[in-house]
């Protein structure tokens, strides 16, 4: 098995329908916290039919920084949806660029 720096990591959690609607309905200044271009903020990503929200980590991740990433994800989510409860454990997955999964599966 080889390691790769070409793929990014995603740290986040699966959205339920209600929370997904809230995030999709963001407007004004809060909308900037959910970006498809800027890895500083959160992204919504798909795994099959499920939608996840979290951070895409482009520069690798150390064991010392994973807790910081988790706190950052949850902090932004608490700002956007203060009435919601969020999981204490987040998933860590490989993030492929858009279209890469379908091209690989062909």
C-alpha positions as CSV (number, residue, x, y, z in Angstrom):
1,X,0.0,0.0,0.0
2,X,1.3,3.5,-0.9
3,X,0.5,6.8,0.8
4,X,-0.8,9.6,-1.4
5,X,-0.7,13.4,-1.0
6,X,-3.0,13.8,-4.0
7,X,-6.1,13.0,-2.0
8,X,-7.6,15.2,0.7
9,X,-9.1,14.2,4.0
10,X,-12.6,15.1,5.1
11,X,-13.5,15.5,8.8
12,X,-17.2,15.8,9.5
13,X,-20.5,14.2,10.2
14,X,-23.6,13.0,8.4
15,X,-26.5,15.5,8.2
16,X,-30.1,14.6,9.0
17,X,-32.8,16.1,6.7
18,X,-33.6,19.0,9.1
19,X,-30.0,20.2,9.5
20,X,-29.3,19.8,5.8
21,X,-32.3,22.1,5.0
22,X,-31.0,24.7,7.6
23,X,-27.6,24.7,6.0
24,X,-28.9,24.9,2.4
25,X,-31.1,27.8,3.5
26,X,-28.3,29.9,4.9
27,X,-28.2,33.5,3.7
28,X,-26.3,36.7,4.4
29,X,-23.0,36.7,6.1
30,X,-23.4,33.1,7.6
31,X,-23.4,31.7,4.0
32,X,-19.7,32.3,3.8
33,X,-19.1,29.6,6.5
34,X,-20.3,26.9,4.1
35,X,-18.2,27.1,0.9
36,X,-17.4,24.8,-2.0
37,X,-14.2,26.6,-2.8
38,X,-12.5,27.7,0.5
39,X,-11.1,25.0,2.7
40,X,-11.0,27.5,5.6
41,X,-14.7,26.9,6.2
42,X,-17.0,23.9,5.9
43,X,-18.2,22.0,2.9
44,X,-21.1,19.7,2.2
45,X,-20.0,16.4,0.7
46,X,-21.8,13.3,-0.5
47,X,-21.3,9.6,0.2
48,X,-23.9,7.9,-1.9
49,X,-27.2,9.4,-0.9
50,X,-26.0,10.7,2.4
51,X,-24.8,14.3,2.8
52,X,-22.0,15.2,5.3
53,X,-20.7,18.5,6.5
54,X,-17.2,19.2,7.7
55,X,-13.7,20.4,6.7
56,X,-11.7,19.2,3.7
57,X,-8.0,19.0,4.8
58,X,-5.7,19.6,1.9
59,X,-2.3,19.7,3.6
60,X,-2.4,16.4,5.6
61,X,-3.4,15.9,9.2
62,X,-1.4,15.1,12.3
63,X,-2.7,13.4,15.3
64,X,-2.0,16.6,17.3
65,X,-4.2,18.7,15.0
66,X,-7.2,16.4,14.5
67,X,-8.8,17.6,17.8
68,X,-8.3,21.2,16.6
69,X,-10.1,20.4,13.3
70,X,-13.0,18.7,15.2
71,X,-13.4,21.8,17.5
72,X,-13.3,24.1,14.5
73,X,-16.0,22.1,12.7
74,X,-18.3,22.0,15.7
75,X,-17.6,25.7,16.6
76,X,-18.8,26.8,13.1
77,X,-21.8,24.5,13.3
78,X,-22.8,25.9,16.7
79,X,-22.6,29.4,15.3
80,X,-24.8,28.5,12.3
81,X,-27.3,26.3,14.1
82,X,-27.1,27.2,17.8
83,X,-30.2,25.2,18.8
84,X,-29.0,21.9,17.3
85,X,-27.0,19.1,18.9
86,X,-24.0,17.7,17.2
87,X,-22.1,14.4,17.4
88,X,-19.1,14.2,19.7
89,X,-17.2,11.9,17.3
90,X,-16.6,13.0,13.7
91,X,-15.8,10.8,10.7
92,X,-12.4,11.0,8.9
93,X,-12.6,9.9,5.3
94,X,-10.7,10.4,2.0
95,X,-12.2,13.2,-0.1
96,X,-12.1,12.7,-3.9
97,X,-12.5,15.6,-6.3
98,X,-15.9,16.0,-8.0
99,X,-16.3,13.4,-10.7
100,X,-13.3,11.3,-9.5
101,X,-15.5,8.5,-8.0
102,X,-17.7,8.1,-11.0
103,X,-14.6,8.1,-13.3
104,X,-12.9,5.5,-11.1
105,X,-16.0,3.3,-11.0
106,X,-16.4,3.3,-14.8
